Amino acid sequence: MRAKVEGFRRRMEPWLRRLLHLYFRFARSMTLGVRAVVLDKDNRVFLVMHSYLSGWYLPGGGVEVGESLLEALRRELMEEGRIELVAQPALHGLFLNSHVSRRDHVAVYVVREYRQDGLPEPNREIAACGFFAPDALPEGTTPGTRLRIAEVLDGKPRIATWR
């Protein structure tokens, strides 16, 4: 009897796996996001506070359909901080199911070369933003943001992780 049950399970498992894959593919597509650790010449980090979330975060957001990671990063930095990339940013890491964002996959870049035309005025998306010393981050800075800043400043690239 046990062999029959085991045989049935082995035959059904691939079908069940395909069915679940299709369900998750259409019910909730995977999302991809980008974040940036933007450092000024004094190693202060740029953080944003969104009007629809509590806490301070690294600037960034979602990658639109047909958009590359760098295009999304350029767009998000310009929207959230009036920051224009001057050179290719370094990839800090790819994070799955992380504290950086609510997205499924997040690419975190380190930006050291940029131009900024002043800080943006608060708007419907960004309630506040600014540069902060790593040892004096504002109250409400999220644990994931603190972790990524510490990794970057310690020089520990994390190309892939499950945190």
Contact map, one row per residue, 1 for C-alpha under 8 A:
1111100000000000000000000000000000000000000000000000000000000000000000000000000000000000000000000000000000000000000000000000000000000000000000000000000000000000000
1111110000000000000000000000000000000000000000000000000000000000000000000000000000000000000000000000000000000000000000000000000000000000000000000000000000000000000
1111111000000000000000000000000000000000000000000000000000000000000000000000000000000000000000000000000000000000000000000000000000000000000000000000000000000000000
1111111100000000000000000000000000000000000000000000000000000000000000000000000000000000000000000000000000000000000000000000000000000000000000000000000000000000000
1111111110000000000000000000000000000000000000000000000000000000000000000000000000000000000000000000000000000000000000000000000000000000000000000000000000000000000
0111111111000000000000000000000000000000000000000000000000000000000000000000000000000000000000000000000000000000000000000000000000000000000000000000000000000000000
0011111111100000000000000000000000000000000000000000000000000000000000000000000000000000000000000000000000000000000000000000000000000000000000000000000000000000000
0001111111110000000000000000000000000000000000000000000000000000000000000000000000000000000000000000000000000000000000000000000000000000000000000000000000000000000
0000111111111000000000000000000000000000000000000000000000000000000000000000000000000000000000000000000000000000000000000000000000000000000000000000000000000000000
0000011111111100000000000000000000000000000000000000000000000000000000000000000000000000000000000000000000000000000000000000000000000000000000000000000000000000000
0000001111111110000000000000000000000000000000000000000000000000000000000000000000000000000000000000000000000000000000000000000000000000000000000000000000000000000
0000000111111111000000000000000000000000000000000000000000000000000000000000000000000000000000000000000000000000000000000000000000000000000000000000000000000000000
0000000011111111100000000000000000000000000000000000000000000000000000000000000000000000000000000000000000000000000000000000000000000000000000000000000000000000000
0000000001111111110000000000000000000000000000000000000000000000000000000000000000000000000000000000000000000000000000000000000000000000000000000000000000000000000
0000000000111111111000000000000000000000000000000000000000000000000000000000000000000000000000000000000000000000000000000000000000000000000000000000000000000000000
0000000000011111111100000000000000000000000000000000000000000000000000000000000000000000000000000000000000000000000000000000000000000000000000000000000000000000000
0000000000001111111110000000000000000000000000000000000000000000000000000000000000000000000000000000000000000000000000000000000000000000000000000000000000000000000
0000000000000111111111000000000000000000000000000000000000000000000000000000000000000000000000000000000000000000000000000000000000000000000000000000000000000000000
0000000000000011111111100000000000000000000000000000000000000000000000000000000000000000000000000000000000000000000000000000000000000000000000000000000000000000000
0000000000000001111111110000000000000000000000000000000000000000000000000000000000000000000000000000000000000000000000000000000000000000000000000000000000000000000
0000000000000000111111111000000000000000000000000000000000000000000000000000000000000000000000000000000000000000000000000000000000000000000000000000000000000000000
0000000000000000011111111100000000000000000000000000000000000000000000000000000000000000000000000000000000000000000000000000000000000000000000000000000000000000000
0000000000000000001111111110000000000000000000000000000000000000000000000000000000000000000000000000000000000000000000000000000000000000000000000000000000000000000
0000000000000000000111111111100000000000000000000000000000000000000000000000000000000000000000000000000000000000000000000000000000000000000000000000000000000000000
0000000000000000000011111111110000000000000000000000000000000000000000000000000000000000000000000000000000000000000000000000000000000000000000000000000000000000000
0000000000000000000001111111100000000000000000000000000000000000000000000000000000000000000000000000000000000000000000000000000000000000000000000000000000000000000
0000000000000000000000111111100000000000000000000000000000000000000000000000000000000000000000000000000000000000000000000000000000000000000000000000000000000000000
0000000000000000000000011111110000000000000000000000000000000000000000000000000000000000000000000000000000000000000000000000000000000000000000000000000000000000000
0000000000000000000000011111111000000000000000000000000000000000000000000000000000000000000000000000000000000000000000000000000000000000000000000000000000000000000
0000000000000000000000001001111100000000000000000000000000000000000000000000000000000000000000000000001110000000000000000000000000000000000000000000000000000000000
0000000000000000000000000000111110000000000000000000000000000110000000000000000000000000000000000000001110000000000000000000000000000000000000000000000000000000000
0000000000000000000000000000011111000000000000000000000000000110000000000000000000000000000000000000001111100000000000000000000000000000000000000000000000000000000
0000000000000000000000000000001111100000000000000000000000011110000010000000000000000000000000000000101111100000000000000000000000000000000000000000000000000000000
0000000000000000000000000000000111110000000000000000000000011110000010011000000000000000000000000000000001111000000000000000000000000000000000000000000000000000000
0000000000000000000000000000000011111000000000000000000001111000000000001000000000000000000000000001000001111000000000000000000000000000000000000000000000000000000
0000000000000000000000000000000001111100000000000000000001110000000000001000000000000000000000000000000000011110000000000000000000000000000000000000000000000000000
0000000000000000000000000000000000111110000011000000000001100000000000000000000000000000000000000000000000011110000000000000000000000000000000000001100100000000000
0000000000000000000000000000000000011111000011000000000000000000000000000000000000000000000000000000000000000111000000000000000000000000000000000000000000000000000
0000000000000000000000000000000000001111111111000000000000000000000000000000000000000000000000000000000000000111000000000000000000000000000000000000000000000000000
0000000000000000000000000000000000000111111111000000000000000000000000000000000000000000000000000000000000000001000000000000000000100000000000000000000000000000000
0000000000000000000000000000000000000011111100000000000000000000000000000000000000000000000000000000000000000001000000000000000000000000000000000000000000000000000
0000000000000000000000000000000000000011111100000000000000000000000000000000000000000000000000000000000000000000000000000000000000000000000000000000000000000000000
0000000000000000000000000000000000000011111110000000000000000000000000000000000000000000000000000000000000000000000000000000000000001100000000000000000000000000000
0000000000000000000000000000000000000011111111000000000000000000000000000000000000000000000000000000000000000000000000000000000000111100000000000000000000000000000
0000000000000000000000000000000000001111001111100000000000000000000000000000000000000000000000000000000000000000000000000000000000111100000000000000100000000000000
0000000000000000000000000000000000001111000111110000000001100000000000000000000000000000000000000000000000000000000000000000000011110000000000000000000000000000000
0000000000000000000000000000000000000000000011111000000111100000000000000000000000000000000000000000000000000000000000000000000011110000000000000000000000000000000
0000000000000000000000000000000000000000000001111100000111100000000000000000000100000000000000000000000000000000000000000000011111000000000000000000000000000000000
0000000000000000000000000000000000000000000000111110111110000000000000000000000000000000000000000000000000000000000000000000011110000000000000000000000000000000000
0000000000000000000000000000000000000000000000011111111100000000000000000000000000000000000000000000000000000000000000000000111100000000000000000000000000000000000
0000000000000000000000000000000000000000000000001111110000000000000000000000000000000000000000000000000000000000000000000001111000000000000000000000000000000000000
0000000000000000000000000000000000000000000000000111110000000000000000000000000000000000000000000000000000000000000000000000100000000000000000000000000000000000000
0000000000000000000000000000000000000000000000001111111000000000000000000000000000000000000000000000000000000000000000000000000000000000000000000000000000000000000
0000000000000000000000000000000000000000000000001111111100000000000000000000000000000000000000000000000000000000000000000000000000000000000100000000000000000000000
0000000000000000000000000000000000000000000000001100111110000000000000000000000000000000000000000000000000000000000000000000000000000000001111000000000000000000000
0000000000000000000000000000000000000000000000111100011111000000000000000000000000000000000000000000000000000000000000000000000000000000010111001000000000000000000
0000000000000000000000000000000000000000000000111000001111100000000000000000000000000000000000000000000000000000000000000000000000000000000011001000000000000000000
0000000000000000000000000000000000111000000001110000000111110000000000000000000000000000000000000000000000000000000000000000000000000000000000001000000000000000000
0000000000000000000000000000000000111000000001110000000011111000000000000001100110000000000000000000000000000000000000000000000000000000000000000000000000000000000
0000000000000000000000000000000011110000000000000000000001111100000000001001100100000000000000000000000000000000000000000000000000000000000000000000000000000000000
0000000000000000000000000000000011100000000000000000000000111110000000011001000000000000000000000000000000000000000000000000000000000000000000000000000000000000000
0000000000000000000000000000001111000000000000000000000000011111000000010000000000000000000000000000001000000000000000000000000000000000000000000000000000000000000
0000000000000000000000000000001111000000000000000000000000001111101110010000000000000000000000000000000000000000000000000000000000000000000000000000000000000000000
0000000000000000000000000000000000000000000000000000000000000111111000010000000000000000000000000000000000000000000000000000000000000000000000000000000000000000000
0000000000000000000000000000000000000000000000000000000000000011111000000000000000000000000000000000000000000000000000000000000000000000000000000000000000000000000
0000000000000000000000000000000000000000000000000000000000000001111100000000000000000000000000000000000000000000000000000000000000000000000000000000000000000000000
0000000000000000000000000000000000000000000000000000000000000011111110110000000000000000000000000000000000000000000000000000000000000000000000000000000000000000000
0000000000000000000000000000000000000000000000000000000000000010011111110000000000000000000000000000000000000000000000000000000000000000000000000000000000000000000
0000000000000000000000000000000011000000000000000000000000000010001111111000000000000000000000000000000000100000000000000000000000000000000000000000000000000000000
0000000000000000000000000000000000000000000000000000000000000000000111111100000000000000000000000000000000000000000000000000000000000000000000000000000000000000000
0000000000000000000000000000000000000000000000000000000000000000001111111110000000000000000000000000000000000000000000000000000000000000000000000000000000000000000
0000000000000000000000000000000001000000000000000000000000001111001111111111000000000000000000000000000000000000000000000000000000000000000000000000000000000000000
0000000000000000000000000000000001110000000000000000000000011000000011111111100000000000000000000000000000000000000000000000000000000000000000000000000000000000000
0000000000000000000000000000000000000000000000000000000000000000000001111111110000011000000000000000000000000000000000000000000000000000000000000000000000000000000
0000000000000000000000000000000000000000000000000000000000000000000000111111111000000000000000000000000000000000000000000000000000000000000000000000000000000000000
0000000000000000000000000000000000000000000000000000000000111000000000011111111100000000000000000000000000000000000000000000000000000000000000000000000000000000000
0000000000000000000000000000000000000000000000000000000000110000000000001111111111110000000000000000000000000000000000000000000000000000000000000000000000000000000
0000000000000000000000000000000000000000000000000000000000000000000000000111111111110000000000000000000000000000000000000000000000000000000000000000000000000000000
0000000000000000000000000000000000000000000000000000000000000000000000000011111111000000000000000000000000000000000000000000000000000000000000000000000000000000000
0000000000000000000000000000000000000000000000010000000000110000000000000001111111100000000000000000000000000000000000010000010000000000000000000000000000000000000
0000000000000000000000000000000000000000000000000000000000100000000000000000111111100000000000000000000000000000000100110000000010000000000000000000000000000000000
0000000000000000000000000000000000000000000000000000000000000000000000000000111111110000000000000000000000000000000111110000000000000000000000000000000000000000000
0000000000000000000000000000000000000000000000000000000000000000000000000000110111111000000000000000000000000000011110000000000000000000000000000000000000000000000
0000000000000000000000000000000000000000000000000000000000000000000000000100110001111100000000000000000000000000011100000000000000000000000000000000000000000000000
0000000000000000000000000000000000000000000000000000000000000000000000000100000000111111100000000000000000000010111000000000000000000000000000000000000000000000000
0000000000000000000000000000000000000000000000000000000000000000000000000000000000011111000000000000000000000000111000000000000000000000000000000000000000000000000
0000000000000000000000000000000000000000000000000000000000000000000000000000000000001111100000000000000000000000110000000000000000000000000000000000000000000000000
0000000000000000000000000000000000000000000000000000000000000000000000000000000000001111110000000000000000000000000000000000000000000000000000000000000000000000000
0000000000000000000000000000000000000000000000000000000000000000000000000000000000001011111000000000000000001111100000000000000000000000000000000000000000000000000
0000000000000000000000000000000000000000000000000000000000000000000000000000000000000001111100000000000000001110000000000000000000000000000000000000000000000000000
0000000000000000000000000000000000000000000000000000000000000000000000000000000000000000111110000000000000111100000000000000000000000000000000000000000000000010000
0000000000000000000000000000000000000000000000000000000000000000000000000000000000000000011111000000000000111100000000000000000000000000000000000000000100001110000
0000000000000000000000000000000000000000000000000000000000000000000000000000000000000000001111100000000000111000000000000000000000000000000000000000000000001111100
0000000000000000000000000000000000000000000000000000000000000000000000000000000000000000000111110000000011110000000000000000000000000000000000000000000000000111100
0000000000000000000000000000000000000000000000000000000000000000000000000000000000000000000011111100000011110000000000000000000000000000000000000000000000000011111
0000000000000000000000000000000000000000000000000000000000000000000000000000000000000000000001111100000111000000000000000000000000000000000000000000000000000001111
0000000000000000000000000000000000000000000000000000000000000000000000000000000000000000000000111110011110000000000000000000000000000000000000000000000000000000011
0000000000000000000000000000000000000000000000000000000000000000000000000000000000000000000000111111110111000000000000000000000000000000000000010000000000000000011
0000000000000000000000000000000000000000000000000000000000000000000000000000000000000000000000001111110000000000000000000000000000000000000000111000000000000000001
0000000000000000000000000000000000100000000000000000000000000000000000000000000000000000000000000111110001000000000000000000000000000000000000011001000000000000000
0000000000000000000000000000000010000000000000000000000000000000000000000000000000000000000000000111111001000000000000000000000000000000000000000000000000000000000
0000000000000000000000000000000000000000000000000000000000000000000000000000000000000000000000001111111100000000000000000000000000000000000000000000000000000000000
0000000000000000000000000000011110000000000000000000000000000100000000000000000000000000000000001000111111000000000000000000000000000000000000000000000000000000000
0000000000000000000000000000011110000000000000000000000000000000000000000000000000000000000000011100011111000000000000000000000000000000000000000000000000000000000
0000000000000000000000000000011110000000000000000000000000000000000000000000000000000000000001111100001111100000000000000000000000000000000000000000000000000000000
0000000000000000000000000000000111100000000000000000000000000000000000000000000000000000000001110101101111110000000000000000000000000000000000000000000000000000000
0000000000000000000000000000000111100000000000000000000000000000000010000000000000000000001111100000000011111000000000000000000000000000000000000000000000000000000
0000000000000000000000000000000001111000000000000000000000000000000000000000000000000000001111100000000001111100000000000000000000000000000000000000000000000000000
0000000000000000000000000000000001111000000000000000000000000000000000000000000000000000111110000000000000111110000000000000000000000000000000000000000000000000000
0000000000000000000000000000000000011110000000000000000000000000000000000000000000000000111100000000000000011111000000000000000000000000000000000000000100000000000
0000000000000000000000000000000000011110000000000000000000000000000000000000000000001000110000000000000000001111110000000000000000000000000000000000000000000000000
0000000000000000000000000000000000000111100000000000000000000000000000000000000000000000100000000000000000000111110000000000000000000000000000000000000000000000000
0000000000000000000000000000000000000000000000000000000000000000000000000000000000001110100000000000000000000011111000000000000000000000000000000000000000000000000
0000000000000000000000000000000000000000000000000000000000000000000000000000000000111110000000000000000000000011111100000000000000000000000000000000000000000000000
0000000000000000000000000000000000000000000000000000000000000000000000000000000000111100000000000000000000000000111110000000000000000000000000000000000000000000000
0000000000000000000000000000000000000000000000000000000000000000000000000000000011110000000000000000000000000000011111100000000000000000000000000000000000000000000
0000000000000000000000000000000000000000000000000000000000000000000000000000000001100000000000000000000000000000001111100000000000000000000000000000000000000000000
0000000000000000000000000000000000000000000000000000000000000000000000000000000001000000000000000000000000000000000111110000000000000000000000000000000000000000000
0000000000000000000000000000000000000000000000000000000000000000000000000000000011000000000000000000000000000000000111111000000011000000000000000000000000000000000
0000000000000000000000000000000000000000000000000000000000000000000000000000000111000000000000000000000000000000000001111100000010000000000000000000000000000000000
0000000000000000000000000000000000000000000000000000000000000000000000000000000000000000000000000000000000000000000000111110000000000000000000000000000000000000000
0000000000000000000000000000000000000000000000000000000000000000000000000000000000000000000000000000000000000000000000011111111100000000000000000000000000000000000
0000000000000000000000000000000000000000000000000000000000000000000000000000000000000000000000000000000000000000000000001111111000000000000000000000000000000000000
0000000000000000000000000000000000000000000000000010000000000000000000000000000000000000000000000000000000000000000000000111111000000000000000000000000000000000000
0000000000000000000000000000000000000000000000000111000000000000000000000000000000000000000000000000000000000000000000000111111000000000000000000000000000000000000
0000000000000000000000000000000000000000000000011110000000000000000000000000000100000000000000000000000000000000000000000111111110000000000000000000000000000000000
0000000000000000000000000000000000000000000000011110000000000000000000000000000000000000000000000000000000000000000000000111111110000000000000000000000000000000000
0000000000000000000000000000000000000000000000011100000000000000000000000000000000000000000000000000000000000000000000000100011111000000000000000000000000000000000
0000000000000000000000000000000000000000000001111000000000000000000000000000000010000000000000000000000000000000000000110000011111100000000000000000000000000000000
0000000000000000000000000000000000000000000001110000000000000000000000000000000000000000000000000000000000000000000000100000000111110000000000000000000000000000000
0000000000000000000000000000000000000001000111100000000000000000000000000000000000000000000000000000000000000000000000000000000011111000000000000000000000000000000
0000000000000000000000000000000000000000000111100000000000000000000000000000000000000000000000000000000000000000000000000000000001111101110000000000000000000000000
0000000000000000000000000000000000000000001110000000000000000000000000000000000000000000000000000000000000000000000000000000000000111111100000000000000000000000000
0000000000000000000000000000000000000000001110000000000000000000000000000000000000000000000000000000000000000000000000000000000000011111100000000000110000000000000
0000000000000000000000000000000000000000000000000000000000000000000000000000000000000000000000000000000000000000000000000000000000001111100000000000000000000000000
0000000000000000000000000000000000000000000000000000000000000000000000000000000000000000000000000000000000000000000000000000000000011111110000000000000000000000000
0000000000000000000000000000000000000000000000000000000000000000000000000000000000000000000000000000000000000000000000000000000000011111111010000000000000000000000
0000000000000000000000000000000000000000000000000000000100000000000000000000000000000000000000000000000000000000000000000000000000010001111110000000000000000000000
0000000000000000000000000000000000000000000000000000001000000000000000000000000000000000000000000000000000000000000000000000000000000000111110000000000000000000000
0000000000000000000000000000000000000000000000000000011100000000000000000000000000000000000000000000000000000000000000000000000000000000011111000000000000000000000
0000000000000000000000000000000000000000000000000000001110000000000000000000000000000000000000000000000000000000000000000000000000000000111111101100000000000000000
0000000000000000000000000000000000000000000000000000001110000000000000000000000000000000000000000000000000000000000000000000000000000000000111111100000000000000000
0000000000000000000000000000000000000000000000000000000000000000000000000000000000000000000000000010000000000000000000000000000000000000000011111110000000000000000
0000000000000000000000000000000000000000000000000000000000000000000000000000000000000000000000000111000000000000000000000000000000000000000001111111000000000000000
0000000000000000000000000000000000000000000000000000000111000000000000000000000000000000000000000011000000000000000000000000000000000000000011111111100000000000000
0000000000000000000000000000000000000000000000000000000000000000000000000000000000000000000000000000000000000000000000000000000000000000000011111111110000000000000
0000000000000000000000000000000000000000000000000000000000000000000000000000000000000000000000000000000000000000000000000000000000000000000000111111111000000000000
0000000000000000000000000000000000001000000000000000000000000000000000000000000000000000000000000001000000000000000000000000000000000000000000011111111100000000000
0000000000000000000000000000000000001000000010000000000000000000000000000000000000000000000000000000000000000000000000000000000000000100000000001111111110000000000
0000000000000000000000000000000000000000000000000000000000000000000000000000000000000000000000000000000000000000000000000000000000000100000000000111111111000000000
0000000000000000000000000000000000000000000000000000000000000000000000000000000000000000000000000000000000000000000000000000000000000000000000000011111111111100000
0000000000000000000000000000000000001000000000000000000000000000000000000000000000000000000100000000000000000100000000000000000000000000000000000001111111111000000
0000000000000000000000000000000000000000000000000000000000000000000000000000000000000000000000000000000000000000000000000000000000000000000000000000111111110000000
0000000000000000000000000000000000000000000000000000000000000000000000000000000000000000000000000000000000000000000000000000000000000000000000000000011111110000000
0000000000000000000000000000000000000000000000000000000000000000000000000000000000000000000000000000000000000000000000000000000000000000000000000000001111111000000
0000000000000000000000000000000000000000000000000000000000000000000000000000000000000000000000000000000000000000000000000000000000000000000000000000001111111100000
0000000000000000000000000000000000000000000000000000000000000000000000000000000000000000000110000000000000000000000000000000000000000000000000000000001100111110000
0000000000000000000000000000000000000000000000000000000000000000000000000000000000000000000111000000000000000000000000000000000000000000000000000000001000011111100
0000000000000000000000000000000000000000000000000000000000000000000000000000000000000000001111100000000000000000000000000000000000000000000000000000000000001111100
0000000000000000000000000000000000000000000000000000000000000000000000000000000000000000000011110000000000000000000000000000000000000000000000000000000000000111110
0000000000000000000000000000000000000000000000000000000000000000000000000000000000000000000011110000000000000000000000000000000000000000000000000000000000000111111
0000000000000000000000000000000000000000000000000000000000000000000000000000000000000000000000111100000000000000000000000000000000000000000000000000000000000001111
0000000000000000000000000000000000000000000000000000000000000000000000000000000000000000000000111110000000000000000000000000000000000000000000000000000000000000111
